[in-house]
Amino acid sequence: MSERVVVTGGCGLIGRAVVEQLHRRGHAVTVVDNLSKPGGRVPAGATFERVDLRDAEAARRAFAGHQ
């Protein structure tokens, strides 16, 4: 069964590995990341939202519809 999954920090080393595993298992993945670390990149096959989670309003908008 495919699920929609949101991964915060999904452009970092560990987050990207999690996203790739979820994607391989057929899940629809949305990555929420602020790209603050050098070398961060959006994993292939993921939807991307550039958001700093310290911004409460931006975080609410990013998570809207992912409940």
Residue pairs with C-beta under 8 A, 6 or more apart in sequence:
2 26
2 27
2 28
3 27
3 28
4 27
4 28
4 29
4 30
4 66
5 22
5 27
5 28
5 29
5 30
6 29
6 30
6 31
6 32
6 63
6 66
7 15
7 18
7 19
7 22
7 29
7 30
7 31
7 32
7 46
8 15
8 32
8 33
8 53
9 15
9 32
9 33
10 16
10 18
10 19
10 29
10 31
10 32
10 33
10 42
10 43
10 46
11 31
11 33
11 35
11 37
11 40
11 41
11 42
11 43
11 48
12 33
12 37
12 40
15 31
15 33
16 41
16 43
19 29
19 31
19 43
19 46
20 43
20 44
22 29
23 29
23 43
23 44
23 45
23 46
28 47
29 43
29 45
29 46
29 47
30 46
30 47
30 48
30 49
30 66
31 42
31 43
31 46
31 47
31 48
31 49
32 49
32 51
32 53
32 59
32 62
32 63
33 40
33 42
33 48
33 49
33 50
33 51
34 50
34 51
34 52
34 53
35 50
36 52
42 48
49 62
51 58
51 59
51 61
51 62
52 58
53 59
